[in-house]
Amino acid sequence: MKFQHLPIGARFEFEAKIYSKTGPLTASAEAGGQRVIPRYADLTPLDACVPRVARNLPATLDPDKVKAAFDEFYAEAARRIDTSQQLALIQARERFFSGLGLAEVSTLP
């Protein structure tokens, strides 16, 4: 499998080492350290996750549905992350809605 086909957080083996994907070009080794993974690299996925391909997306998305789906995601993420990361999550949420041009953000804290 190619690196670009793995979702963020997926674990894989490359050159006899175990990594987790941390970005579009980067991975973190279980033994420590970061590494750039070349696009041509042939990887062995270790997780049973298969990236889903969105099909038949509408030409436009309903802002209320986007907000509701994001609120559900945000609530789950807020429950799972350390309290020291809450501010970063809140700021990321604000950037998300701002990037979509949605003036009013959700009512979650």
N, C-alpha and C positions, 0 to 999 in steps of 0.2 A: 504494500500500500504506500502511496505517496504522502508526504508530510502535509500537503495542503488539504488532503481529504480527511484528516483527523480533526475532531473538534477540540477546542481548548480544554485542557485538563485530562485528555486521553493519555493513557500510559502506553508506551511502546518500547521495543527493543531495537537498538541500532548499534552496530559494531560491538556486540557482546555486553552492552550496558543498558540499564533500564532508565528511561526518561519519562517525563510528563510534559506535554505541550503547554507552553506558557504564553505563546504569541504566534503571529503568522510565520515567523522565521526562527523562533527560539524555543528551547526546551531546557528543563531543569533536570539534572541527573539525580537519581536517588542517593548516590554517594556524595552529592553536593556539587555545586557549580552550575553555571549556565553554558549553553552552547548554541551556536547557530547551526541549524540543520539544513543542508542543501536541498533544493527542490527536487533534484534528481535522485535523492537517497531512497533506497528501497527499505521500508520499515516493516517490522512485525508488530501489529497491534496486540496489546495484552488485555484490553478491556473488551467486553462484549458489545460495546456501543457502536452502532453503525450510524453515520451521519444521515439525517433525514433530508431529503431533497424536497423543497417546497414546490408544489405543482398547482397549476391553475390559480395563481394569485390574481385577485381582482386588480383592475387598473388603479383603483384607489382604495384606501383602507378607511374604515369608519373610525374617526378619532375616539369616540366613546369606547369602542371595542379595544382599540390599542391601549387606552388608558386602563381599562379594566384588566386586560391581560398583563400589562406591566405592573399594575398594583399587586396582582397575585404573585408574580415573580418577585417583586420587591419585598413583599411581606415574608416570603419564604427565605430570601437571602438575608433579610434583617434578623430573622430568628437564628440563622445558622452562623453568622459571622461574630467575631469577637467584638465587644463593645468599643474597643479602641479603633475599630474600622468603620463605625457607624457614620461618622462625619464624611468620610470618603464615599460611602454608599449614598448618602443624601446628596452630596455634590454631583455624583455621577447621575443620579436620578434627575436632578435639575438640568444637567447638560443634555440628557436624553430628550426630555420634553422640549427644551429650548431648540435643540437641533431639528425637531419635527415641526417647529413653529407653533407649538401649542402653548398659548400664553398661560393658561391655568394648569398647574400641576395637580396631581392627585392629592387627596386629603390625608394620606398616610403621613405619620411623623417622620 
